[in-house]
Amino acid sequence: MRFNPDKIRIEDVVTPPYDVISDEDGAALVQKNPYNMIQLDLRSSSEKAEKSRERYTGARDRFDSWQEEAVLIRDEKPAIYLYYIDYTHPSGQRLTRKGMVALVGLAEFSEGIVKPHEKTFAGVVSDRIELMDECQAQFSQVFSIYPDTEQEIIRTLEQAREPEPLYRVTDSSGNTHTIWRVTDPAALARVQQLFVDKPVYIADGHHRYTTALGVQKRARERNPDLPADSPYNFIMMYLCAREDEGLSVLPTHRLVHWPGRMSADELVERLRQGMHVEEVSGGIRDALIVAVLQRMDEAEMTEHLPAFGVYHPGEDRCFLLRIRQEVLEKHGSLRGKPPVLRDLDVVVLSELLIHDYLGLSHEQCVRDNLVSYISDVDEALDRAVKASVADDSATPLLFLLNPTRVEQVTSVADSGEIMPHKSTYFYPKIMTGFLINKLEEDEHIQA
């Protein structure tokens, strides 16, 4: 199901994922167009969110009425949809990420077919289950990756795609999203065949996937004889090859609000317990950040060990941190961690630097909201500087990270381990609203 281009400008109704939309942005989207997807794929989904029945029934009523008005229409033929994003990487490089949207059979994580790398939160999942079950639709896709060294799947679809795209939209960041339809039966069959033995790794959308499992469970309780080709046994996914040249993961930096006052020299002494510490000097703060990021990248490329930057905004001092090999193998909270986790920058930061050296327990960080997660480095720097001026009872410390590599994500997922919160930021985000998967109980999925 998709928006009718004869009645709707697609630019006015597609949105970023529901979980990155603020209150202000949500109101602006509705103001932009009353048929905006935020009216269906409801924004608020936190543990504390209001979960009244009217919230879900209202979305269902809108969904039903939009179909009656032919604002939403269904394609007549089975299809897979190519979804490309042309974007500018923060490095300045122009890239294209090539993906596809299709239905994927649901499998429990224990089966090892669909593999997660993050944990989910029950409050968020329960909210999304109520929304999906009430509306009988999947409004947004799970973003997953799969192995395909030869890129045969995308090449097969490219050769069979319709000449003209269904939609082409430029988002607020200047990224261009293009959707093509592929209905050729031979191409669809070939793609299904190529996926038979492939695992699927969830990159973004663990809550969406867990939600679909919850709705599937409800459907089985209502109908113990639910057929294998029932729509409830499938989920809509955006799939991108692990080897795609446009697949980018950005770092999520940490702004730590250390309770009390700590000088830069004291910080250095704490970190020298297990890190090589070098001060980066010369130039204004923006130049310091650029310089330390470059040196972090060089350190990881040459030494293949976790490297970090830390900026003390109160004293305008910046440092490069490189872990000592012997510390990585057997020190402090890293001891006993499986190698696949011990080698992750986010684990070293969380367990060693924040927990051991700064003395902040995970429980304290969550309870007192001591850690902020920020992907945009300019925003992170701005917030760190403002925090150093606004609050003299705490010391803001901005820790800069290299991005988690795609192969690290798949290795963790293959091992059955879970990464810390906010370990990955796959960029750019896919848009919500190009395609909707309606769950019709009496229909059958072509699989």
C-alpha positions, 0 to 999 in steps of 0.5 A: 500500500502507498500514497496515491500520487494523484492526490498527495505530494509524497514530499508532504507526507513521508517522515523520518522514523517515529523514534527520532521525531521531536514534539515540535517536529511532529506538530510541524509535520501535521501542520504541513499536511494532515495526511502526514505519516506521523498521524499513523505511525505515532511518534510517542513510544516511550516507557512513560507514553500515554497508551489510551485506546483512543490513541490507537483507535484514532490511528486506525480510523484515519488509516481506514478513512484514507483508504476510503478516500483513495489517498492510500492505494494498493498495487495490484501485482506482487512487487519488490521495491528498489530504494536508493538514497543519494547522500553526502557523508559527513566526510563530504563524500557523495555516496549512494546506498542501494537497498530494497523493500520486501517482506521477510519471514518472521523468525525467533532470534533463537533460530539464528536466521534474523540476528539482532545486536541490541536489546529492546525495551518492553514499554516501547514494544508494548506500545507498538504492538497495540498500534500495529494490532489495532491498525492491522498494518506495518507502517515502517520498515526494519532496516536490515543487512545481508551478505552478498559479495557479488551484489547479485540481488541488487543487480537482478532487481536493477535489470528488471525495475520499471523505467520510471521511479514511483517516487523521488524525494529530497529530505531536509538534509539534502538526501535524495530518496528514490523508489522503483517497483519491480514486478517481473516474476522471474526477477522476483523468483530469482531474488527469493532463491538467492536469499534462501540461505542468507542470514539477515542482520537487523541494523536499525529497528529491533523494536519494530521486529520484536513488535511484529513477533508480538502481533504474530503471537496474538494472531496465533492465539486467535487462530491456532491453525494460522497458515504458514503464508499468513501475512502475520508471519512476515514483516516489511524490511528495507534490506541492504547488502553488507558489501554495498559501498554506500552503507555507512555507520556514523559514531554516536559520541558521549557527553558525560556529565561527571558529578562534581568538579574535575580538572583536565589534569585530574582527568588525564591522571585517571585515564592514564591507568590504561590509556596512552594520553596525548594532548592535541593543541593549537587552534580554536576548539573546532580545529581541536576536534577536527584534529583529534578525530583525524588522529583517532582514525589514523590510530585505529587504521594503523594500530587496530585498537580502540582510540578516543578523543576527549574534550574538556570544555571548561578548560578548552583542552583536548586529548587523544586516547589510545588503549594499551594492548595489555589493558584490553586483554585483562584489565578491570571491567573488560576482564571476562568480556568475550573478544567480540565485545572487548574489541568494540570502542563503545564497550571500552568506553562504557566499561573502562573509561566511564565505569572504571576510570571515572567511577560512574556505574551503569546504574548511576549513569541511567538513574541520574541521566549522566550520559547524553548520546549525540551523533552530530559532532558539531551539536555535541561540541556546542552542547558540551560548551554550553553545559560547562557554562550553565552548571558549575556543579558538574564537569561535562566531558565530551568523549569522541568515538570512531564509528562501529564497523559493519563487520563488527555489527555482524560479528557481534550478532553472529556470536549471539552477544548484545552491544551497548546502547547507541552503539551504531548509527546507520546513516542516512535513516530510511523514510517512513511512508513510501510503503505500508504493509497492510495485514489482511487476515484472508490474504496469502503471501507469495513466498 
